[in-house]
């Protein structure tokens, strides 16, 4: 009689996060501003300001002595492949 199954309404919450890792070292786990809009992705300017300039450069500088052989990888998202991102 006390068997009650609570049913929760599903929420449509989206989050975008970025992280950096390398052998023996973890960078920050950063919750980014979710841009929303069509497709919900970031444009190149947002990616540069929120990720590359704000977090990647700092992490890269902190691991300067350890980064021999480090390879920077990212997926094929349009913001990653934009001309201004590759400069």
C-alpha contacts under 8 A as a table, 3 or more apart, distances in Angstrom:
res1	aa1	res2	aa2	distance
1	X	4	X	7.93
14	X	34	X	7.62
15	X	31	X	7.16
15	X	32	X	7.52
15	X	34	X	6.31
16	X	31	X	6.01
16	X	32	X	5.49
16	X	33	X	7.18
16	X	34	X	5.97
17	X	29	X	6.87
17	X	30	X	5.43
17	X	31	X	4.48
17	X	32	X	5.55
18	X	29	X	5.86
18	X	30	X	5.20
18	X	31	X	6.65
18	X	32	X	7.19
18	X	51	X	7.34
19	X	27	X	6.27
19	X	28	X	5.76
19	X	29	X	4.63
19	X	30	X	6.29
20	X	26	X	6.27
20	X	27	X	4.73
20	X	28	X	6.54
20	X	29	X	7.39
20	X	56	X	7.48
20	X	59	X	7.82
21	X	25	X	5.99
21	X	26	X	4.60
21	X	27	X	5.62
22	X	25	X	5.24
22	X	26	X	6.39
22	X	70	X	7.59
27	X	59	X	6.24
28	X	55	X	7.68
28	X	59	X	7.98
32	X	50	X	6.83
33	X	50	X	7.96
34	X	40	X	7.35
34	X	41	X	7.89
34	X	42	X	7.87
35	X	40	X	5.97
35	X	41	X	6.44
35	X	42	X	6.06
36	X	39	X	7.22
36	X	40	X	4.13
36	X	41	X	6.78
37	X	40	X	5.07
37	X	41	X	7.61
38	X	41	X	7.63
42	X	46	X	5.86
42	X	47	X	6.14
42	X	79	X	6.25
43	X	46	X	5.45
43	X	47	X	6.27
43	X	78	X	7.33
43	X	79	X	5.00
44	X	47	X	5.07
44	X	48	X	6.08
44	X	78	X	7.49
44	X	79	X	4.17
44	X	80	X	6.85
44	X	82	X	6.13
44	X	84	X	7.12
44	X	85	X	6.21
45	X	48	X	5.19
45	X	49	X	6.17
45	X	79	X	7.86
45	X	85	X	7.93
46	X	49	X	5.25
46	X	50	X	5.76
46	X	51	X	7.87
47	X	50	X	5.40
47	X	51	X	5.39
47	X	52	X	6.67
47	X	79	X	6.34
47	X	80	X	7.53
47	X	85	X	7.90
48	X	51	X	5.62
48	X	52	X	4.79
48	X	53	X	5.81
48	X	54	X	7.96
48	X	85	X	6.39
49	X	52	X	6.27
49	X	53	X	5.27
49	X	54	X	6.05
50	X	53	X	6.63
50	X	54	X	5.42
50	X	55	X	7.32
51	X	54	X	5.35
51	X	55	X	5.32
51	X	56	X	6.08
52	X	55	X	5.84
52	X	56	X	4.78
52	X	57	X	6.10
53	X	56	X	6.39
53	X	57	X	5.82
53	X	58	X	7.90
54	X	57	X	6.98
54	X	58	X	7.25
55	X	58	X	5.41
55	X	59	X	6.26
56	X	59	X	5.19
56	X	60	X	5.96
57	X	60	X	5.07
57	X	61	X	6.13
58	X	61	X	5.18
58	X	62	X	6.21
59	X	62	X	5.06
59	X	63	X	6.43
60	X	63	X	5.44
60	X	64	X	6.30
60	X	67	X	7.83
61	X	64	X	5.17
63	X	66	X	5.24
63	X	67	X	5.88
64	X	67	X	5.54
65	X	68	X	7.33
67	X	70	X	5.13
74	X	80	X	7.05
75	X	80	X	7.22
76	X	80	X	6.37
76	X	81	X	6.50
77	X	80	X	5.30
77	X	81	X	6.53
78	X	81	X	5.15
78	X	82	X	6.07
79	X	82	X	5.39
79	X	85	X	7.12
80	X	85	X	6.19
80	X	86	X	7.68
81	X	85	X	6.67
81	X	86	X	6.97
82	X	85	X	5.31
82	X	86	X	6.72
83	X	86	X	5.48
83	X	87	X	6.89
84	X	87	X	5.44
